[in-house]
């Protein structure tokens, strides 16, 4: 019975470690976008799985083989984590990184195309289930309200595959946009606790959308085509972490403070052909 229990422990541990490696690899090498909370969960799964395998090792042998096996297992885990973690930690968004000077660079073509002569344009790449994207909106919402029509927001949907309801929420936002309610839907999705299909439809109803048209859109390929286009835009803009935001000609990755966002918007407004009005208080 003890041997059977050890085998079960080893199997469960190996499965957890494998799942963590798969999701870590997806973020590092396929999606090229990261969620720090997901990185923590993935690493914990790998470490916990490796520990379970070591604890399940037979104890009837001498201590030296067991110690050797533990060293080999630990080394394998370290090697498996080294590359994807180095990529993830290098590119994942830095919380509170906004206090550093913004990176000024030539705008990617997909961002340049969204610029307008008479407004400051914000282009943001988001996932409605990403905890950092949601926290960023808590700051961005009140700031945008103070500038009114002088600021234009364009959202690009980049739902990450390891967020269960991110794709459905992105599709709902696309369908709301067809009815001219894309911004209001996005704001509601960022605040919502329920991003299931039923939860998204409740939001659509509360916003006064035509539910028949909304359901028809959700059953079609139209939102998928839009999301595929946004994914391609993210790749061409070399987006490697969420949220990534372009304000005028400045690029930010990770959470930004109220002061940082306001200062960047003010610089974008000053760079417009005509002087921008002072934002409303």
HUPE-V235185 format. One record per residue. RES is the residue in three letters. OMEGA is omega in whole degrees, -180 to 180 (999 if undefined). Layout:
((RES/OMEGA) (RES/OMEGA))
This chain:
((UNK/179) (UNK/179) (UNK/178) (UNK/178) (UNK/179) (UNK/179) (UNK/179) (UNK/179) (UNK/180) (UNK/-179) (UNK/180) (UNK/179) (UNK/180) (UNK/179) (UNK/178) (UNK/179) (UNK/180) (UNK/179) (UNK/179) (UNK/178) (UNK/-180) (UNK/-179) (UNK/177) (UNK/178) (UNK/178) (UNK/-179) (UNK/-173) (UNK/-168) (UNK/-178) (UNK/-176) (UNK/-176) (UNK/177) (UNK/-170) (UNK/171) (UNK/-174) (UNK/178) (UNK/178) (UNK/177) (UNK/180) (UNK/-180) (UNK/-178) (UNK/180) (UNK/178) (UNK/179) (UNK/-180) (UNK/180) (UNK/178) (UNK/179) (UNK/179) (UNK/179) (UNK/179) (UNK/179) (UNK/-180) (UNK/-180) (UNK/-178) (UNK/-178) (UNK/179) (UNK/-177) (UNK/-175) (UNK/178) (UNK/179) (UNK/-177) (UNK/-175) (UNK/177) (UNK/179) (UNK/179) (UNK/179) (UNK/180) (UNK/178) (UNK/179) (UNK/179) (UNK/180) (UNK/179) (UNK/178) (UNK/179) (UNK/178) (UNK/179) (UNK/-179) (UNK/-179) (UNK/-178) (UNK/-168) (UNK/-174) (UNK/-178) (UNK/179) (UNK/179) (UNK/177) (UNK/-177) (UNK/-178) (UNK/178) (UNK/-172) (UNK/180) (UNK/-177) (UNK/179) (UNK/176) (UNK/-180) (UNK/179) (UNK/-175) (UNK/179) (UNK/175) (UNK/177) (UNK/180) (UNK/178) (UNK/178) (UNK/-177) (UNK/176) (UNK/-177) (UNK/171) (UNK/-176) (UNK/-177) (UNK/177) (UNK/178) (UNK/-179) (UNK/-178) (UNK/-176) (UNK/177) (UNK/-173) (UNK/-170) (UNK/179) (UNK/170) (UNK/-175) (UNK/174) (UNK/175) (UNK/-179) (UNK/178) (UNK/-169) (UNK/172) (UNK/-174) (UNK/179) (UNK/180) (UNK/-177) (UNK/180) (UNK/175) (UNK/-179) (UNK/178) (UNK/179) (UNK/-179) (UNK/178) (UNK/176) (UNK/-173) (UNK/-176) (UNK/-180) (UNK/179) (UNK/-179) (UNK/-179) (UNK/-177) (UNK/-179) (UNK/178) (UNK/-173) (UNK/179) (UNK/180) (UNK/179) (UNK/-179) (UNK/175) (UNK/-180) (UNK/175) (UNK/-176) (UNK/177) (UNK/-179) (UNK/-180) (UNK/-171) (UNK/-178) (UNK/170) (UNK/-168) (UNK/-174) (UNK/-176) (UNK/-179) (UNK/179) (UNK/179) (UNK/178) (UNK/178) (UNK/179) (UNK/178) (UNK/179) (UNK/-179) (UNK/175) (UNK/180) (UNK/177) (UNK/180) (UNK/177) (UNK/-178) (UNK/-176) (UNK/-179) (UNK/180) (UNK/178) (UNK/180) (UNK/179) (UNK/-180) (UNK/-180) (UNK/179) (UNK/-179) (UNK/-170) (UNK/173) (UNK/-177) (UNK/179) (UNK/175) (UNK/177) (UNK/179) (UNK/179) (UNK/179) (UNK/180) (UNK/176) (UNK/178) (UNK/179) (UNK/179) (UNK/-179) (UNK/180) (UNK/178) (UNK/178) (UNK/172) (UNK/-173) (UNK/178) (UNK/178) (UNK/179) (UNK/-179) (UNK/178) (UNK/178) (UNK/-178) (UNK/179) (UNK/-176) (UNK/176) (UNK/-174) (UNK/179) (UNK/179) (UNK/178) (UNK/179) (UNK/-179) (UNK/176) (UNK/178) (UNK/179) (UNK/176) (UNK/179) (UNK/177) (UNK/179) (UNK/179) (UNK/-178) (UNK/177) (UNK/180) (UNK/176) (UNK/-177) (UNK/178) (UNK/-179) (UNK/-4) (UNK/169) (UNK/-174) (UNK/172) (UNK/176) (UNK/-173) (UNK/-180) (UNK/-179) (UNK/-177) (UNK/178) (UNK/174) (UNK/180) (UNK/-177) (UNK/179) (UNK/-180) (UNK/176) (UNK/-177) (UNK/-180) (UNK/-180) (UNK/-180) (UNK/-179) (UNK/180) (UNK/177) (UNK/179) (UNK/178) (UNK/179) (UNK/179) (UNK/-180) (UNK/-179) (UNK/179) (UNK/-179) (UNK/177) (UNK/-179) (UNK/179) (UNK/178) (UNK/176) (UNK/-179) (UNK/178) (UNK/179) (UNK/999))
